[in-house]
Amino acid sequence: MQQTTTEDALLTPEQVSEMMGITPKTLRQWNQSHRHRHLLAPIRFTHKLVRYERRNVLAFIEKCRSTY
């Protein structure tokens, strides 16, 4: 049996929203219209069952981080 690392963990939309400090509604909107939406790349098992890979979420956050 293969061991899953925390980086490979699958997260629910609620967990991702909490990580980012946004609402689930905003997350859904970003999946459709954000310029870096390809980084989030949600995995859709069914139309109601959606998961996100932790490493993709972290990459999205890093890409969107402002550098001043």
DSSP file (Angstrom, degrees, kcal/mol; ACC not computed):
  #  RESIDUE AA STRUCTURE BP1 BP2  ACC     N-H-->O    O-->H-N    N-H-->O    O-->H-N    TCO  KAPPA ALPHA  PHI   PSI    X-CA   Y-CA   Z-CA
    1    1 A M              0   0    0      0, 0.0     2,-0.3     0, 0.0     0, 0.0   0.000 360.0 360.0 360.0 136.2    0.0    0.0    0.0
    2    2 A Q        -     0   0    0      1,-0.0     2,-0.4     0, 0.0     0, 0.0  -0.620 360.0-128.9 -85.6 137.0    1.4    3.4   -1.0
    3    3 A Q        -     0   0    0     -2,-0.3     2,-0.5     1,-0.0    -1,-0.0  -0.676  17.5-138.0 -84.2 133.4    1.8    6.1    1.8
    4    4 A T        -     0   0    0     -2,-0.4     2,-0.1     3,-0.0     5,-0.0  -0.819  14.7-146.5 -94.3 125.3    0.2    9.5    1.0
    5    5 A T    >   -     0   0    0     -2,-0.5     3,-0.6     1,-0.1     4,-0.4  -0.422  27.5-108.9 -82.5 165.4    2.3   12.5    2.0
    6    6 A T  G >  S+     0   0    0      1,-0.2     3,-0.7     2,-0.2    48,-0.2   0.817 120.0  58.2 -64.9 -28.2    0.8   15.7    3.2
    7    7 A E  G 3  S+     0   0    0      1,-0.2    48,-1.6    47,-0.1    -1,-0.2   0.819 107.2  47.2 -70.1 -29.6    1.7   17.3    0.0
    8    8 A D  G <  S+     0   0    0     -3,-0.6    -1,-0.2    46,-0.2    -2,-0.2   0.457  86.9 126.3 -87.6  -1.9   -0.3   14.7   -2.0
    9    9 A A    <   -     0   0    0     -3,-0.7    45,-2.5    -4,-0.4     2,-0.5  -0.214  59.2-129.1 -61.5 144.8   -3.3   15.0    0.3
   10   10 A L  E     -A   53   0A   0     43,-0.2     2,-0.3    44,-0.1    43,-0.2  -0.832  25.2-158.6 -95.5 132.9   -6.7   15.8   -1.2
   11   11 A L  E     -A   52   0A   0     41,-3.3    41,-2.3    -2,-0.5     0, 0.0  -0.835  13.9-123.3-113.7 147.9   -8.6   18.7    0.3
   12   12 A T     >  -     0   0    0     -2,-0.3     4,-2.2    39,-0.2     5,-0.2  -0.433  33.5-107.8 -78.1 161.2  -12.3   19.5    0.3
   13   13 A P  H  > S+     0   0    0      0, 0.0     4,-2.6     0, 0.0     5,-0.2   0.859 121.9  55.6 -57.6 -34.4  -13.4   22.9   -1.1
   14   14 A E  H  > S+     0   0    0      2,-0.2     4,-2.1     1,-0.2     5,-0.1   0.899 107.4  48.0 -65.8 -40.4  -14.2   24.0    2.5
   15   15 A Q  H  > S+     0   0    0      2,-0.2     4,-2.2     1,-0.2    -1,-0.2   0.900 112.9  48.3 -66.3 -40.6  -10.6   23.1    3.6
   16   16 A V  H  X S+     0   0    0     -4,-2.2     4,-2.1     2,-0.2    -2,-0.2   0.922 110.5  51.4 -65.4 -44.0   -9.1   25.1    0.7
   17   17 A S  H  X>S+     0   0    0     -4,-2.6     5,-2.3     1,-0.2     4,-1.3   0.906 110.9  48.3 -59.1 -42.9  -11.4   28.0    1.3
   18   18 A E  H  <5S+     0   0    0     -4,-2.1    -1,-0.2     1,-0.2    -2,-0.2   0.903 109.7  52.5 -65.5 -41.5  -10.3   28.1    5.0
   19   19 A M  H  <5S+     0   0    0     -4,-2.2    -1,-0.2     1,-0.2    -2,-0.2   0.883 116.6  39.5 -58.8 -39.5   -6.6   27.8    4.0
   20   20 A M  H  <5S-     0   0    0     -4,-2.1    -1,-0.2    -5,-0.1    -2,-0.2   0.597 108.1-121.5 -89.9 -12.9   -7.0   30.8    1.7
   21   21 A G  T  <5S+     0   0    0     -4,-1.3     2,-0.3     1,-0.3    -3,-0.2   0.843  73.9 113.8  74.5  33.1   -9.2   32.9    3.9
   22   22 A I      < -     0   0    0     -5,-2.3    -1,-0.3    -6,-0.2    -2,-0.1  -0.781  69.6 -98.5-127.2 171.7  -12.0   33.1    1.3
   23   23 A T     >  -     0   0    0     -2,-0.3     4,-2.0     1,-0.1     3,-0.2  -0.557  31.8-114.8 -87.4 157.3  -15.5   31.7    1.0
   24   24 A P  H  > S+     0   0    0      0, 0.0     4,-2.2     0, 0.0     5,-0.1   0.839 118.2  58.4 -58.0 -32.2  -16.4   28.5   -0.9
   25   25 A K  H  > S+     0   0    0      2,-0.2     4,-2.1     1,-0.2     5,-0.1   0.919 105.2  48.3 -63.6 -43.5  -18.4   30.7   -3.3
   26   26 A T  H  > S+     0   0    0      2,-0.2     4,-2.7     1,-0.2    -1,-0.2   0.900 109.1  54.1 -63.2 -40.4  -15.2   32.8   -4.1
   27   27 A L  H  X S+     0   0    0     -4,-2.0     4,-1.9     1,-0.2    -2,-0.2   0.920 107.9  49.6 -59.9 -44.4  -13.3   29.6   -4.7
   28   28 A R  H  X S+     0   0    0     -4,-2.2     4,-0.7     1,-0.2    -1,-0.2   0.908 111.6  49.1 -60.7 -41.7  -15.9   28.4   -7.2
   29   29 A Q  H >X S+     0   0    0     -4,-2.1     4,-2.3     1,-0.2     3,-0.9   0.907 109.0  51.9 -64.9 -41.6  -15.7   31.7   -9.0
   30   30 A W  H 3X S+     0   0    0     -4,-2.7     4,-1.7     1,-0.3    -1,-0.2   0.846 102.2  60.5 -64.6 -32.6  -11.9   31.6   -9.1
   31   31 A N  H 3< S+     0   0    0     -4,-1.9    -1,-0.3     1,-0.2    -2,-0.2   0.752 115.0  35.7 -64.6 -22.6  -12.1   28.1  -10.6
   32   32 A Q  H << S+     0   0    0     -3,-0.9    -2,-0.2    -4,-0.7    -1,-0.2   0.779 135.1  12.6 -99.2 -32.6  -14.0   29.6  -13.5
   33   33 A S  H  < S+     0   0    0     -4,-2.3    -3,-0.2    -5,-0.1    -2,-0.2   0.548  83.9 114.9-130.9  -7.3  -12.4   33.1  -14.0
   34   34 A H    ><  -     0   0    0     -4,-1.7     3,-1.7    -5,-0.4     4,-0.2  -0.420  65.2-128.4 -70.5 143.5   -9.1   33.6  -12.1
   35   35 A R  T 3  S+     0   0    0      1,-0.3     3,-0.2     2,-0.1    -1,-0.1   0.730 109.7  43.0 -66.1 -20.7   -6.1   34.0  -14.4
   36   36 A H  T >> S+     0   0    0      1,-0.1     3,-1.9     2,-0.1     4,-0.7   0.053  75.1 121.9-108.8  24.5   -4.2   31.3  -12.5
   37   37 A R  H <>  +     0   0    0     -3,-1.7     4,-1.6     1,-0.3     3,-0.5   0.765  62.3  70.4 -60.8 -25.8   -7.1   28.8  -12.3
   38   38 A H  H 34 S+     0   0    0      1,-0.2    -1,-0.3    -3,-0.2    -2,-0.1   0.776  93.2  58.4 -62.9 -24.4   -5.1   26.2  -14.1
   39   39 A L  H <4 S+     0   0    0     -3,-1.9    -1,-0.2     1,-0.2    21,-0.2   0.859 102.0  52.3 -73.0 -35.0   -2.9   25.8  -11.0
   40   40 A L  H  < S+     0   0    0     -4,-0.7    13,-0.4    -3,-0.5    -2,-0.2   0.929  78.3 174.6 -66.6 -44.2   -5.9   24.9   -8.7
   41   41 A A     <  -     0   0    0     -4,-1.6    12,-0.3     1,-0.1    -3,-0.1   0.876  22.5-146.3  39.2  70.4   -6.9   22.2  -11.1
   42   42 A P        -     0   0    0      0, 0.0     2,-0.6     0, 0.0    10,-0.2  -0.304   5.5-130.5 -64.2 148.1   -9.8   20.7   -9.1
   43   43 A I  E     -B   51   0B   0      8,-3.4     8,-2.4     0, 0.0     2,-0.7  -0.897  20.9-158.2 -99.2 119.3  -10.4   16.9   -9.3
   44   44 A R  E     +B   50   0B   0     -2,-0.6     6,-0.2     6,-0.2     3,-0.1  -0.875  23.4 169.3-105.7 112.4  -14.0   16.2  -10.0
   45   45 A F  S    S-     0   0    0      4,-2.6     2,-0.3    -2,-0.7    -1,-0.2   0.865  80.7 -13.8 -83.3 -41.1  -15.2   12.7   -9.1
   46   46 A T  S    S-     0   0    0      3,-1.2    -1,-0.3     0, 0.0     0, 0.0  -0.851  85.5 -87.8-143.3 178.3  -18.8   13.8   -9.6
   47   47 A H  S    S+     0   0    0     -2,-0.3     3,-0.1     1,-0.2    -2,-0.0   0.745 130.8  35.7 -66.7 -19.1  -20.5   17.1  -10.0
   48   48 A K  S    S+     0   0    0      1,-0.1     2,-0.9    -4,-0.0    -1,-0.2   0.655 105.3  73.0-103.4 -20.3  -20.8   17.3   -6.2
   49   49 A L        +     0   0    0    -37,-0.0    -4,-2.6     2,-0.0    -3,-1.2  -0.826  60.5 161.0-103.9 101.8  -17.6   15.6   -5.1
   50   50 A V  E     +B   44   0B   0     -2,-0.9     2,-0.3    -6,-0.2    -6,-0.2  -0.955  11.4 179.9-123.1 137.6  -14.6   17.9   -5.8
   51   51 A R  E     -B   43   0B   0     -8,-2.4    -8,-3.4    -2,-0.4     2,-0.4  -0.944  13.6-148.6-134.5 157.4  -11.2   17.7   -4.3
   52   52 A Y  E     -A   11   0A   0    -41,-2.3   -41,-3.3    -2,-0.3     2,-0.4  -0.971  21.8-120.2-126.0 139.9   -8.0   19.7   -4.6
   53   53 A E  E >>  -A   10   0A   0    -13,-0.4     4,-2.0    -2,-0.4     3,-0.6  -0.660  20.9-134.6 -78.2 132.6   -4.4   18.5   -4.3
   54   54 A R  H 3> S+     0   0    0    -45,-2.5     4,-2.6    -2,-0.4     5,-0.2   0.884 104.6  55.2 -55.2 -41.9   -2.6   20.4   -1.5
   55   55 A R  H 3> S+     0   0    0    -48,-1.6     4,-1.9     1,-0.2    -1,-0.2   0.858 107.3  50.2 -63.9 -33.8    0.5   21.0   -3.6
   56   56 A N  H <> S+     0   0    0     -3,-0.6     4,-2.2     2,-0.2    -1,-0.2   0.892 110.4  49.6 -69.3 -39.4   -1.7   22.7   -6.3
   57   57 A V  H  X S+     0   0    0     -4,-2.0     4,-2.6     2,-0.2    -2,-0.2   0.927 111.7  48.2 -64.2 -44.8   -3.3   24.9   -3.7
   58   58 A L  H  X S+     0   0    0     -4,-2.6     4,-2.3     1,-0.2    -1,-0.2   0.878 111.3  50.6 -64.1 -37.4    0.1   25.9   -2.3
   59   59 A A  H  X S+     0   0    0     -4,-1.9     4,-2.4    -5,-0.2    -1,-0.2   0.889 110.3  50.4 -65.8 -39.1    1.4   26.6   -5.8
   60   60 A F  H  X S+     0   0    0     -4,-2.2     4,-2.0     2,-0.2    -2,-0.2   0.934 111.0  48.3 -63.2 -47.0   -1.7   28.8   -6.5
   61   61 A I  H  X S+     0   0    0     -4,-2.6     4,-0.9     1,-0.2    -2,-0.2   0.922 113.0  48.2 -60.6 -44.6   -1.2   30.7   -3.3
   62   62 A E  H  < S+     0   0    0     -4,-2.3     3,-0.5     1,-0.2    -1,-0.2   0.902 111.4  49.7 -63.3 -42.2    2.5   31.2   -4.1
   63   63 A K  H  < S+     0   0    0     -4,-2.4    -1,-0.2     1,-0.2    -2,-0.2   0.849 114.5  44.8 -65.8 -34.3    1.8   32.4   -7.6
   64   64 A C  H  < S+     0   0    0     -4,-2.0    -1,-0.2    -5,-0.2    -2,-0.2   0.560  85.0 116.0 -88.3  -8.8   -0.8   34.9   -6.5
   65   65 A R     <  -     0   0    0     -4,-0.9     2,-0.2    -3,-0.5    -3,-0.0  -0.408  67.3-125.8 -65.2 131.1    1.3   36.3   -3.6
   66   66 A S        -     0   0    0     -2,-0.1     2,-0.6     2,-0.0    -1,-0.1  -0.542  15.9-152.1 -76.9 141.4    2.1   39.9   -4.1
   67   67 A T              0   0    0     -2,-0.2    -1,-0.0     1,-0.1    -2,-0.0  -0.947 360.0 360.0-117.4 111.6    5.7   40.9   -4.0
   68   68 A Y              0   0    0     -2,-0.6    -1,-0.1     0, 0.0    -2,-0.0   0.346 360.0 360.0-118.2 360.0    6.2   44.5   -2.9
